[in-house]
Amino acid sequence: MFTPLLRHGDERGWLMELFRQDELHPAHYPQMAYVSETGPGVVRGPHEHVEQTDLFVFAGPGEFRLYLWDARSDSPTHGRYLAVELGEQRPCAVLVPPGVVHAYKNVGAKPGWVLNLPNRLYRGAGRRQAVDEIRHEDRPKSPYRVA
């Protein structure tokens, strides 16, 4: 699910709603939040989650290409691939469900920020569980490739 984000600005700067509880299914309510900085040309992923849904926010600074592969065998879009550019010029929140392999690349000329508000705690309560992540980036014969 892609949600375009509106930047409301005035002489003081701008404000942007990242998500609203009344527009999000309770199963996707965030349990934590983090921000990461990615340098120009750097790729994060591809990987997928077994249970976690990610709510990524690409709002700037920076420009990114988001890659999505639907690996869910029971999905009507199984096997489909999508690459889309998001970020400062096209701010968007993207809900990525379990089983959708995802990666993003900073395609801009400066470091960029990505926020994530996942519906699961990283490594569970107290960080005592295994990480819910299937990493594809280290597999030489992975079908999930970022150009």
DAGIVEN-V960398 format. One record per residue. N is the residue number from 1. PSI is psi as a letter, one per 30 degrees, with the letter a starting at -180 (NA if undefined). OMEGA is omega in radians with two decimals (NA if undefined). D_CENTER is the distance of its C-alpha to the mean C-alpha in whole Angstrom. Layout:
N;PSI;OMEGA;D_CENTER  N;PSI;OMEGA;D_CENTER
This chain:
1;k;3.10;11  2;k;3.09;10  3;j;3.08;12  4;k;-3.12;14  5;k;-3.13;14  6;k;3.10;18  7;j;3.12;19  8;j;-3.05;23  9;l;3.00;25  10;a;-3.07;28  11;f;-3.13;31  12;f;-3.04;29  13;b;-3.13;25  14;l;3.10;22  15;k;3.13;21  16;k;3.05;17  17;k;-3.13;16  18;e;3.03;13  19;l;3.08;14  20;k;3.14;17  21;e;-3.12;18  22;f;3.11;20  23;g;-3.06;18  24;k;3.09;16  25;k;-3.12;17  26;f;3.11;18  27;f;-3.10;17  28;g;-3.14;13  29;k;-3.13;15  30;k;3.06;13  31;f;3.11;15  32;l;3.09;14  33;k;3.02;12  34;l;3.07;11  35;k;3.08;11  36;l;3.05;11  37;k;-3.11;13  38;k;-3.11;13  39;l;3.12;16  40;k;3.12;17  41;f;-3.09;17  42;k;3.13;15  43;k;2.98;12  44;k;-3.08;10  45;a;0.13;10  46;k;3.02;11  47;l;3.11;11  48;l;3.11;11  49;l;3.11;12  50;e;-3.10;15  51;f;-3.01;15  52;k;2.95;11  53;k;3.08;9  54;k;2.99;6  55;j;-3.12;6  56;k;3.06;4  57;j;3.07;7  58;j;-3.04;8  59;f;-3.09;12  60;l;-0.03;13  61;l;3.04;15  62;l;3.13;14  63;k;-3.06;13  64;l;2.92;11  65;j;3.12;11  66;k;3.13;8  67;k;3.14;9  68;k;3.05;9  69;k;-3.14;13  70;j;-3.13;14  71;g;-3.13;16  72;j;-3.06;17  73;f;-3.12;21  74;g;-3.08;22  75;k;3.06;19  76;f;3.10;21  77;g;-3.14;18  78;k;3.09;19  79;f;-3.12;19  80;l;-3.11;17  81;k;3.12;15  82;k;2.98;13  83;k;-3.08;12  84;k;3.13;12  85;k;-3.08;12  86;l;3.07;11  87;b;-3.05;12  88;e;-3.13;15  89;f;3.14;17  90;i;-3.08;15  91;k;-3.06;13  92;k;2.94;10  93;k;-3.07;8  94;k;3.08;6  95;j;-3.11;7  96;j;-3.08;6  97;l;3.07;10  98;k;3.11;12  99;f;3.05;13  100;j;3.13;11  101;k;-3.07;10  102;l;3.07;7  103;l;2.99;8  104;l;-3.11;8  105;k;3.04;11  106;j;-3.12;13  107;g;3.13;15  108;a;-3.10;17  109;f;-3.13;20  110;l;3.07;19  111;k;-3.13;17  112;l;3.14;13  113;k;3.01;11  114;k;3.04;8  115;k;3.03;8  116;k;3.12;6  117;i;-3.06;9  118;l;-3.13;9  119;g;3.09;12  120;k;3.05;14  121;k;3.07;15  122;k;-3.11;15  123;g;3.06;18  124;a;-3.14;19  125;k;3.14;22  126;g;-3.12;23  127;h;-3.08;21  128;g;-3.11;24  129;l;3.05;22  130;l;3.10;20  131;k;3.12;17  132;i;-3.08;15  133;k;3.00;13  134;j;-3.05;15  135;k;3.13;15  136;f;-3.04;16  137;f;-3.13;16  138;g;3.14;19  139;j;-3.08;21  140;e;-3.10;23  141;g;3.14;23  142;k;3.06;20  143;f;-3.09;19  144;j;-3.06;16  145;k;3.09;17  146;k;-3.12;15  147;NA;NA;18
